[in-house]
Amino acid sequence: MKLRFAPSPTGMLHVGNARLAIANALFARRHGGKFQLRIDDTDIGRSKESHVEAIRTDLTWLGIMWDETFRQTERLDRYAKAIERLKATGRLYPCFESEQELAAKRETQIRQRRAPVYDRAMLKMTPEQRAQAEANGKVPYWRFRLSDSIVQWRDLVMGNCQVKLPSVSDPVLVRTDGTVLYTLASVVDDLETDITHIIRGEDHVTNTGVQIDIAEALGARPDHFRFAHLPLLLDENGGKLSKRFDAMSLRTLRQDGVESEALVAYLARLGSSDDPVLLPFAEQADVYDLSHISKSAARFDTRQLLGLNHKYLGQLPFAVVADRLPEGSTEAFWLAIRGNIDMLSEAKLWHTVTYGDIVPPPQEDVASFLKDAADLLPPEPWDTTTWKNWTAALKEKTGLSGKALFLPLRLALTGEEHGPELRDLLPLIGRERVLTRLLAGQNH
């Protein structure tokens, strides 16, 4: 068994890409197979080396390791041979229409309420007409003549699938400059590098039918590959998540403080009946089951991801995150805040709250209360019992309790309405800073 992930280095990887990479890698590992990273860089004009490196960095961050890797531009000779084979069998034919002419045809078809399918006009050209077109300076692009059949397969997620090829336009496989398109290059690579299973998005179902037909034209059996099409991703409101992909790159999520383990756990179970399980990647593969994925579109809920991230951070020991925390952070600081943050980037705020200078928000009618709090503040050393003893004394003197007692103190000491337990933070803030903040609160 061998699976692959074939991103194009024309942009950053986003959660949609990551979901497919994770699915292919987990499925391969679960079944003792191999995983291939293939860089689809046939679009030379848009491909960037920086994106290639970013793809590798992102996959490594996710915990995905590949057994082999190559770039499609390293195999141009193999695609050229496939092109010649398809030309020789009459399956690849030259076309000379301009983009404007094709657009006009589509507009006419739509206006006449017909499906905008390519009309194969170029198949009717005689050799003499083709020669004349080339003599006039026209350079052909090449289309693959699809079979007049219905392609069927048993999908590992969607069940029985079919594509009626007569309702699909003959795909362009070779550009006017002679470069090959992904549609052909992908089939050639899948066949020649022994790919057995292909997990892709539901939006590729029609493309799958086309590529099965191309594979057959190159000598493969109809059932050479096993396919699994994952349902589309929607946002929290049921809209297309693809519209937000640019803002959901893996680099952005990583910089914001989303943990790779949480993201892998979330995306691996997205669209299934299984609850996410926080495990290392290798162990994640042991419990991954593609058959549990629903056929229905899945909703990517940022709140659920952050909830899982929160849970993951809450169980991390200090040693694992020490080098990613603000300078000077201690184990006591981490243990105090880890249960109250959704992303590690939030540690910066609490580091400032604990060790830095803050400006408490204005509060009405609390000056007398905060003065009493300062007067009753016990001497150091402090521990986790200090908060309880201090607030008990303050309650007895003021008669206040509950929110009326605790909220003014929290606002004065942290500047925030919510946060880590003050019994844990108080010893870290220290008596001097506490007094300074109580005084500042009185003067608002």
Summary of the structure (lengths in Angstrom):
residues: 444
radius of gyration: 30.6
end to end distance: 69.1
largest distance: 104.7
contacts: 1329
relative contact order: 0.10
helix: 53%
strand: 13%
